[in-house]
């Protein structure tokens, strides 16, 4: 019930209970403790509430919903010498304080929820958003081709609990590694240069850290695959807009493996 809806009439306890959403028992309790007593009686002797009584009840309901004890409510609504404006301002201040408390609590819940959700494994939708719509087909095809290998099984074991944040970090690292090869090649540096070999070593460590154990001998095989499989070649040469990049990466990987032999 809001201010301005009260009219000059008398109300029975049942009518007041229905209008304010409180129980008759609650109203009787307020009467017993002196918090709110009906001011009038009907011809038949039944106690009735006046408009002033309902205005007082309206304040009581607000304070109770804010969590104040009955003792505190009594002190608030019995403010000696307060005019209505002062009382309403104090009531507003109390609501504002509780509102800020609720907002702080909501922010804390949202933060905890975000943390919880960020710890959940990435979904297929997350992967497609990060890596593109072709990711699902590529993943299925790769499993068909290498699903029986130890490297594939280890990769699946490691990545099954990776979160969206993990995959975003992986993608960021992979993009930076590819760009390092592009920059070295465009700078005219041979694949046997320190810069190119360092990029190859970073590439090996990236896979070793995130997916499966990758020594230099196995890394050589992976480099060979980049030029033997047209899809890998296209990923480097076409997607990155640098013709001959796959072969360049392969030579850098072999040079780095030789360096560590």
C-alpha positions as CSV (number, residue, x, y, z in Angstrom):
1,X,0.0,0.0,0.0
2,X,1.4,3.4,-0.8
3,X,0.9,6.9,0.7
4,X,-2.1,8.6,-0.8
5,X,-4.4,5.6,-1.0
6,X,-5.7,6.0,2.5
7,X,-9.2,7.6,2.8
8,X,-11.1,9.0,5.7
9,X,-13.0,5.9,6.9
10,X,-12.9,3.2,9.5
11,X,-11.3,-0.1,8.9
12,X,-11.8,-3.5,10.5
13,X,-8.8,-5.7,11.5
14,X,-9.6,-8.0,8.6
15,X,-9.7,-5.2,6.1
16,X,-6.4,-3.8,7.3
17,X,-4.7,-7.2,7.2
18,X,-5.8,-7.7,3.6
19,X,-4.9,-4.2,2.5
20,X,-1.4,-4.3,4.0
21,X,-0.5,-8.0,3.5
22,X,-0.1,-8.7,7.2
23,X,-1.9,-11.3,9.3
24,X,-4.7,-10.6,11.8
25,X,-2.5,-12.2,14.4
26,X,0.3,-9.7,13.7
27,X,-2.1,-6.8,14.1
28,X,-3.4,-8.2,17.4
29,X,0.3,-8.5,18.6
30,X,1.0,-4.9,17.6
31,X,-2.1,-3.9,19.7
32,X,-0.9,-6.0,22.7
33,X,2.5,-4.4,22.8
34,X,1.3,-0.9,22.2
35,X,2.9,-0.5,18.8
36,X,-0.4,0.0,17.0
37,X,-3.8,0.1,18.6
38,X,-7.1,0.8,16.8
39,X,-8.3,4.2,17.7
40,X,-12.1,3.7,17.3
41,X,-14.9,1.3,18.0
42,X,-18.0,0.4,16.0
43,X,-21.5,0.6,17.4
44,X,-21.3,-3.1,18.1
45,X,-18.1,-2.6,20.1
46,X,-15.6,-3.9,17.5
47,X,-12.3,-2.0,17.4
48,X,-11.6,-0.1,14.1
49,X,-8.6,1.6,12.6
50,X,-8.6,5.2,11.5
51,X,-6.7,6.8,8.6
52,X,-4.1,8.0,11.1
53,X,-3.7,4.4,12.4
54,X,-3.1,3.1,8.9
55,X,-0.5,5.8,8.2
56,X,1.3,4.6,11.3
57,X,1.0,1.0,10.2
58,X,2.4,2.0,6.8
59,X,5.6,3.2,8.4
60,X,5.7,0.1,10.7
61,X,5.5,-2.2,7.6
62,X,8.3,-0.4,5.8
63,X,10.6,-0.6,8.9
64,X,9.8,-4.2,9.5
65,X,10.6,-5.1,5.9
66,X,13.9,-3.3,6.3
67,X,14.7,-5.8,9.2
68,X,14.3,-3.5,12.2
69,X,13.3,-5.0,15.5
70,X,9.9,-4.1,17.0
71,X,11.7,-2.1,19.6
72,X,13.5,-0.1,17.0
73,X,10.4,0.3,15.0
74,X,8.6,1.7,18.0
75,X,11.3,4.3,18.5
76,X,11.3,5.3,14.9
77,X,7.5,5.8,14.5
78,X,7.2,7.5,17.9
79,X,9.8,10.1,17.0
80,X,8.9,12.9,19.5
81,X,8.1,16.2,17.9
82,X,8.9,15.1,14.3
83,X,6.8,16.4,11.5
84,X,5.8,14.2,8.7
85,X,8.6,15.5,6.3
86,X,11.3,14.8,8.9
87,X,9.9,11.3,9.5
88,X,9.7,10.5,5.8
89,X,13.3,11.8,5.3
90,X,14.5,9.5,8.1
91,X,12.6,6.6,6.6
92,X,14.1,7.3,3.2
93,X,17.6,7.4,4.7
94,X,17.0,4.0,6.3
95,X,15.8,2.6,3.0
96,X,18.8,4.0,1.1
97,X,21.2,2.5,3.6
98,X,19.7,-0.9,3.2
99,X,19.6,-0.5,-0.5
100,X,23.3,0.2,-0.6
101,X,23.9,-2.9,1.6
102,X,21.8,-5.0,-0.8
103,X,23.7,-3.6,-3.8
104,X,27.0,-4.4,-2.2
105,X,25.7,-7.9,-1.5
106,X,24.5,-8.3,-5.1
107,X,27.9,-7.2,-6.4
108,X,29.6,-9.8,-4.1
109,X,27.3,-12.5,-5.4
110,X,27.9,-11.5,-9.0
111,X,31.6,-11.6,-8.4
112,X,31.4,-15.1,-6.8
113,X,29.2,-16.3,-9.6
114,X,31.5,-15.0,-12.3
115,X,34.5,-16.7,-10.6
116,X,32.5,-20.0,-10.4
117,X,31.5,-19.8,-14.0
118,X,35.0,-19.0,-15.1
119,X,36.2,-22.3,-13.5
120,X,33.8,-24.4,-15.6
121,X,35.1,-26.3,-18.6
122,X,34.7,-24.5,-21.9
123,X,31.6,-25.4,-23.9
124,X,31.4,-26.2,-27.6
125,X,29.9,-22.8,-28.1
126,X,32.9,-21.2,-26.4
127,X,35.3,-23.1,-28.7
128,X,33.4,-22.1,-31.8
129,X,33.3,-18.5,-30.7
130,X,37.1,-18.5,-30.0
131,X,38.3,-20.6,-33.0
132,X,35.6,-20.2,-35.6
133,X,32.8,-22.5,-36.9
134,X,35.3,-24.8,-38.6
135,X,36.7,-25.9,-35.1
136,X,34.1,-28.6,-34.5
137,X,34.8,-30.3,-37.9
138,X,38.5,-30.0,-37.5
139,X,38.4,-31.5,-34.0
140,X,36.4,-34.5,-35.2
141,X,38.7,-35.1,-38.2
142,X,41.8,-34.8,-36.0
143,X,40.4,-37.4,-33.6
144,X,39.6,-39.8,-36.4
145,X,43.2,-39.4,-37.7
146,X,45.2,-39.4,-34.4
147,X,42.7,-40.6,-31.8
148,X,44.6,-43.8,-31.1
149,X,47.9,-42.0,-30.5
150,X,49.4,-41.3,-27.1
151,X,49.8,-37.6,-27.8
152,X,46.1,-37.3,-28.7
153,X,45.0,-39.1,-25.5
154,X,47.3,-37.0,-23.4
155,X,46.0,-33.8,-25.0
156,X,42.4,-34.8,-24.4
157,X,43.2,-35.6,-20.8
158,X,44.8,-32.3,-20.2
159,X,42.3,-30.1,-22.0
160,X,39.1,-31.7,-20.8
161,X,38.9,-29.2,-17.9
162,X,40.3,-26.2,-19.6
163,X,38.0,-23.1,-19.1
164,X,37.1,-20.5,-21.7
165,X,39.8,-18.3,-20.1
166,X,42.4,-21.1,-20.6
167,X,41.5,-21.4,-24.3
168,X,41.6,-17.7,-24.8
169,X,45.1,-17.7,-23.3
170,X,46.1,-20.6,-25.6
171,X,44.7,-18.8,-28.6
172,X,46.5,-15.6,-27.7
173,X,49.8,-17.4,-27.4
174,X,49.3,-19.3,-30.6
175,X,48.5,-16.2,-32.5
176,X,51.6,-14.5,-31.1
177,X,53.8,-17.5,-32.1
178,X,52.5,-17.5,-35.6
179,X,53.1,-13.8,-35.9
180,X,56.7,-14.3,-34.7
181,X,57.3,-16.6,-37.7
182,X,55.7,-14.2,-40.1
183,X,57.7,-11.2,-38.8
184,X,61.0,-13.2,-39.0
185,X,60.3,-14.3,-42.6
186,X,59.2,-10.9,-43.7
187,X,62.3,-9.4,-42.2
188,X,64.4,-11.6,-44.5
189,X,65.8,-13.7,-41.6
190,X,66.6,-17.3,-42.6
191,X,64.9,-20.1,-40.8
192,X,68.3,-21.0,-39.3
193,X,68.6,-17.5,-37.6
194,X,68.4,-17.2,-33.8
195,X,65.1,-15.3,-34.1
196,X,63.5,-18.1,-36.2
197,X,64.9,-20.9,-34.1
198,X,63.7,-19.1,-30.9
199,X,60.2,-18.9,-32.4
200,X,60.4,-22.6,-33.1
201,X,61.4,-23.4,-29.6
202,X,58.6,-21.2,-28.2
203,X,56.2,-23.1,-30.5
204,X,57.4,-26.4,-29.1
205,X,57.2,-25.3,-25.5
206,X,53.6,-24.0,-26.1
207,X,52.4,-27.4,-27.2
208,X,54.4,-29.1,-24.5
209,X,52.8,-26.9,-21.8
210,X,49.2,-27.0,-22.9
211,X,48.7,-30.2,-24.8
212,X,51.2,-33.1,-24.7
213,X,54.9,-33.8,-24.1
214,X,56.8,-32.7,-27.1
215,X,60.5,-33.4,-27.5
216,X,62.6,-32.0,-30.3
217,X,62.5,-35.3,-32.3
218,X,58.7,-35.3,-32.2
219,X,58.7,-31.6,-33.0
220,X,60.6,-32.4,-36.2
221,X,57.7,-34.7,-37.3
222,X,55.2,-32.0,-36.5
223,X,57.2,-29.6,-38.7
224,X,57.2,-32.1,-41.5
225,X,53.4,-32.5,-41.2
226,X,53.0,-28.8,-41.8
227,X,54.3,-29.2,-45.4
228,X,53.0,-32.7,-46.0
229,X,49.3,-32.0,-45.1
230,X,47.8,-29.4,-47.4
231,X,45.4,-28.2,-44.7
232,X,48.3,-27.3,-42.4
233,X,50.1,-25.7,-45.2
234,X,47.0,-23.6,-46.1
235,X,46.7,-22.5,-42.4
236,X,50.1,-21.0,-42.5
237,X,50.4,-19.8,-46.1
238,X,46.9,-18.7,-46.9
239,X,45.2,-17.9,-43.5
240,X,48.2,-15.8,-42.4
241,X,48.7,-14.3,-45.8
242,X,52.3,-15.4,-46.1
243,X,53.1,-17.8,-49.0
244,X,55.9,-20.3,-48.1
245,X,55.4,-19.8,-44.4
246,X,54.7,-23.5,-43.7
247,X,58.0,-24.5,-45.2
248,X,59.7,-21.7,-43.3
249,X,58.3,-22.9,-40.0
250,X,59.3,-26.5,-40.9
251,X,62.9,-25.4,-41.5
252,X,63.1,-23.4,-38.4
253,X,61.8,-26.3,-36.3
254,X,64.5,-28.6,-37.8
255,X,67.2,-26.0,-37.2
256,X,66.1,-25.6,-33.6
257,X,66.1,-29.4,-33.1
258,X,69.6,-29.5,-34.5
259,X,70.7,-26.8,-32.2
260,X,69.4,-28.8,-29.2
261,X,70.9,-32.1,-30.4
